[in-house]
Amino acid sequence: MSRKTVLRFKTVVLSDVHLGTAECHADEVNHFLRHVHCERLILNGDIIDGWSLMRKGGWQNRHTRFVRLVLKHMEKRDTEVIYLRGNHDDVLARVLPIRMHKLYIGEDYVLAAAAGHYLVVHGDVFDVVTRRHRYLAVLGAVGYQGLLQVNRLYNRYRAWRGRGYYSLSRAIKARVKDAVSFIGNYESQLQALARARGCVGVICGHIHTPADKRIGDVHYLNSGDWVESLTALVEHHDGRFEVLPYAEFRRRLQAAMEARRPPRPDLVLVPA
């Protein structure tokens, strides 16, 4: 039996998977996990959406498969797994930190990379609504899920008309002044925290907006989400970081599969 084709990275960071919601792209993130090999897997918050599960429930077999794939990475691929608390899985805050064998569950993590230390944190600590007014944050989450449901119906209509995917939430974030201001303040506060912790960079999630840029002298990275952007953050073995969209991951995986495929015996070159 031939070995499965995988793409290899030093570190993989996933955030905001939101298992337990209808909007979670579980099949895509499971396919990603099945076909990556990494020394370190960082699950940076909101992997399980506890808020949604408490309201209505929505756990599916594909969500269980995600958990099994993470365990498989630990058991069979000798991957170190770091699970950091987010705001939707904040029930973990009562028991942190936890460390056992290849698993660490905590509030934050310092990643030693080629360029220096990177602070990894979900990022909800800089969201005033999430931190101080939990009931408003829950209402906001309900509203966001409602927007995603409308978005799903709208994109079915667009597909019927032969048009591509359009994200209403991204359009709102880009055009509403307060949303743009919030993201800017959020990034600036994380920059200050990285500096205070003696780190050259910060890796976060929470706002569902993937990013790879410099803010002053700090390297700011956001791994995005698996609700809309479908992105992971990867650290290559040469030290480079990259925000990797799922579509690009599939393209590279297909290319790797083609490269491994033996020549077909039924194809015979005939001289001209």
Buried (B, 14 or more C-beta within 10 A) or exposed (E): EEEEBBBEBBBBBBBBBBBBBEBBBBEBBBBBBBBBBBBBBBBBBBBBBBBBBEBEEBBBEBBEBBEEBBEEBBEEBEBBBBBBBBBBBBEBEEEEEEEEEBBBBBBBBEBEBEEEBBBBBBBBBBBEBBEEEEEEBBEBBEEBBEBBEEBEEBBEEEEEEEEEEEBBBBEEBEEEEEBEEBBEEBBBBBBBBBBEBEBBBBBBBBBBBBBEEEBEEBBBBBBBBBBBBBBBBBBEEEEEBBBBBBEEBBEEBEEBEEEEEEEEEEEEEEEE
